[in-house]
Amino acid sequence: MEEPATRELEMSLSDGTSDDDMPLTLPTEGSHSGSIRKGCDPFAQTQRSKLQHRRARINQQINKEMRMRAGAENLFRATTNNKVKETVALELSFVNSNLQLLKEELEELNSNMEVYQTDSEAINVPMIPLGLKETKEVDFTVSIQDFICEHYGEDSSLYGKEIKELMELRQAMRTPSRNQAGLELLMEYYNQLYYLDQRFFPLHRNLGVHFHWYDSLTGVPSCQRTLAFEKGSVLFNIGALYTQIGARQDRSATAGIDLAIDAFQRAAGAFNYLKENFSNAPSLDMSGPSLCMLVRLMVAQVQECVFERVTLTTQDTHFTSQLRLAQEAARVSDVYLLVQQTMTQPLMKDYVPFSWASMVQVKSEHFRALSHYYAAVALCDHTLSAEEGEGDEEAETAFLQFYVNVPAGPTLSQVLQDPEKRRKLGKAHLRRAVIRHEEAMRVHSLCKILRKMDILQDVLSLTHKRSLDKYSELDREDDFDETAEAPEIQSQTHQKPEIIPTNFATVQVTDIFQRLGPLSVFCARARWGPVRLICLQRGEGGLGLTLRGDSPVLVAGVVPGGCAAEAGLREGDYIVAVDGQDCKWAKHSEVVHMLKSCSDRGVELSVVTLHSHDTQVERRAIMLSHGSDKENTRQRLLGGAKGQSSASLLNWNRKKKREGGGVTKRLGSTFSLSFGSIRDTEAMY
């Protein structure tokens, strides 16, 4: 396989990767030719790995309890014996209690945000990352071997190395390192699934491989036989890994903030791509409402990082600079309020961890308080004068656009010119800031998990004390007038978050099973007759055939009564071997040279005739056989199509009615997604 990731890239830990995310040792030169990307050591006893191990254990226990519950419910419905019904009902109550305890334990793990945060001593509000979806091991061996024998008519034992490489890649994908190398590992497997889909998953039937994945937040298992479920789950983990990378950045410097912004924007892109291209997900974490919530959460965290960067880069204390900080903080509060509303929707209310909902509410209140604090600082600490580098006109223009609605009483221009009016308005803003700070601290105190987060406690306490101290400075004994209500601040940002779609083309892969032949012809959608052996003997008029294209070479015409026609060669046959030498990937000139150099005893051709379910597949193959380099065509298609949106979407299951698999039927239909619009451009083959 191609190796775009070098050892330097694998070990580049510029995002602050600690020893717990070190990948396994890379293979040396001359070793297995598969992917050089490896997962983390699954036995490493580190904080992050321990967390994932506990998640996996709880997922298995939840799976066991749910199977017991399903069996007990079936028995309860089937039996007519009252004593048996009582016993089963008691057992069901125990099982439900165990399930509730397990789900609460898993929720606590999902709420463990500190494991994913940076090791920096800087005091920043923690971000919300996602844990990776867990999956069971999958054994492709028997299913792929049977399909190679049945569909391709080849000796499947010759493909043991390829099957092993695929399974090793999937096993490594289960434990990606928390850096760029881990992302590339997931993308490589996702890209490889395209080839797997084309090679072994025909439209008219199922390969029979079961993919088991656990819900990211509840641990509830889902099982599907469609490869689309595998693709969607891997794509979800790509987004989840981006959230972990974003959360671990050191945001005390602009470089770390920029990396965090990029990671959260790409996480939003992955979840948004999943939402737009997949439907009818079997697990709640990949449902439309859940993905919508996750996209908004990522956008809010990007907006928070933007505010932190503005705070860091605002060195001056000018009036307009403080107004800008106030409006940026108001923007962060607004987007977190939107996330909070999404989390309280009927389907999401009981699904989202309580600590997440609490954290989002805390942040909404916290940044609203900061907004009023910076407004008070602008009004009370800075006088307007050209000596400070800003004119009265510029400050007045900024202040006139500062509020959502113009407050009653003196005009804003009059307020600016009167120090006492500015002080009173600033005091009103501080009063609202203190109230918001106290509300944030109240919500924080109600959540047991948030109370354990010392950094969050420190941030809330420091900002609350700062606002109180400022209020004490402005408060005077002769203030007999009741403090006016501060108007709402108009939120505004100088950098709107982007939703960056995942660019799968950045990780180039080579089809593991390329030895089966060019994908344009040798795919699961096409069917052939059995391989025929044709013995050609050159006559006076030559071999009597016309060849076209390459990889594989097509018999475009046969001269009636000629040597080829008498030997049984037919127009439309593909030459797959010459004298036992495989030439499915051979160029036109190479096959012609083999035929011309045949001895007097003749030449033996192995040919197949294509019988496709889709009559256009054969036309596509013939059209592309005109002097095209199949490997380059496939790589161009793979790289060019992934970033596009799918024009037509398929449901999870390719067919409405599936044969067998009662579990699959109960779980409902799933969705299908290849690389962007890959199916629409498949005619290029």
Number of C-alpha atoms within 10 A of each C-alpha: 13 13 15 15 17 13 15 8 12 21 14 14 17 11 19 17 19 12 10 16 22 21 23 15 13 14 15 9 7 6 8 12 14 19 24 20 29 26 25 22 18 17 9 14 12 15 14 15 18 14 17 20 16 14 26 19 15 21 26 18 17 25 18 14 19 18 13 15 20 12 13 20 16 12 15 19 9 10 12 10 9 10 10 13 18 12 12 20 16 12 16 20 12 14 20 14 12 16 20 13 13 19 19 14 16 24 22 17 20 24 22 21 22 19 17 23 21 23 14 13 9 12 13 17 19 20 24 23 28 22 22 25 22 24 21 15 14 13 16 16 18 13 13 22 19 16 18 20 13 12 21 23 14 16 12 18 12 10 18 12 14 17 21 15 17 21 16 15 22 21 17 23 25 22 22 28 28 27 25 20 23 26 21 24 27 28 24 23 20 25 24 21 21 19 21 19 19 19 25 19 20 17 14 10 11 17 17 15 17 20 20 18 24 25 20 26 23 24 26 19 20 20 20 25 20 24 25 26 27 22 24 27 27 23 21 24 26 25 31 24 27 27 27 27 27 34 27 25 26 22 24 16 14 17 14 20 23 17 21 28 26 20 24 34 28 26 32 31 22 25 30 23 26 24 20 14 20 25 21 17 24 23 21 20 23 23 16 19 18 19 22 20 21 24 25 20 26 30 27 27 26 28 28 25 24 25 26 20 20 20 16 14 11 13 9 10 13 19 25 20 18 24 24 25 26 29 26 29 32 27 25 29 28 20 22 27 19 16 24 23 16 21 26 14 13 10 13 17 15 11 17 19 20 19 23 23 18 20 25 26 21 26 24 26 27 28 26 28 31 28 31 32 31 25 29 30 23 23 25 21 14 15 16 18 11 10 7 13 9 14 12 15 12 11 19 18 12 15 17 14 13 22 17 12 12 14 13 8 8 10 11 20 15 12 17 19 14 11 15 12 17 21 20 23 22 26 29 22 31 29 24 21 30 23 16 22 25 18 17 24 20 12 15 23 15 12 16 12 19 23 15 13 16 11 18 19 16 14 15 19 14 11 18 24 13 13 26 17 13 19 21 12 10 15 13 9 5 6 10 7 7 8 13 13 13 21 18 17 22 16 22 18 18 11 12 11 20 16 21 17 20 22 17 21 20 14 20 19 21 18 22 19 19 16 14 18 22 22 21 25 26 22 22 21 21 21 19 16 13 13 18 16 18 18 19 22 19 20 13 9 9 12 20 20 18 13 20 18 22 27 29 28 29 25 19 16 18 21 16 11 10 17 22 24 18 17 15 13 24 19 16 20 21 26 26 24 21 20 16 12 12 14 21 22 20 19 18 21 14 13 21 12 10 13 19 13 11 16 10 9 10 16 19 18 22 20 24 22 19 20 14 16 14 11 11 11 21 21 14 16 23 21 16 21 22 15 15 16 17 21 17 10 15 19 15 12 18 21 20 17 22 21 19 14 16 21 11 11 18 17 18 25 23 19 14 10 9 15 10 8 13 9 11 20 14 9 14 14 21 24 22 22 25 24 23 22 19 23 17 12 11 14 15 15 22
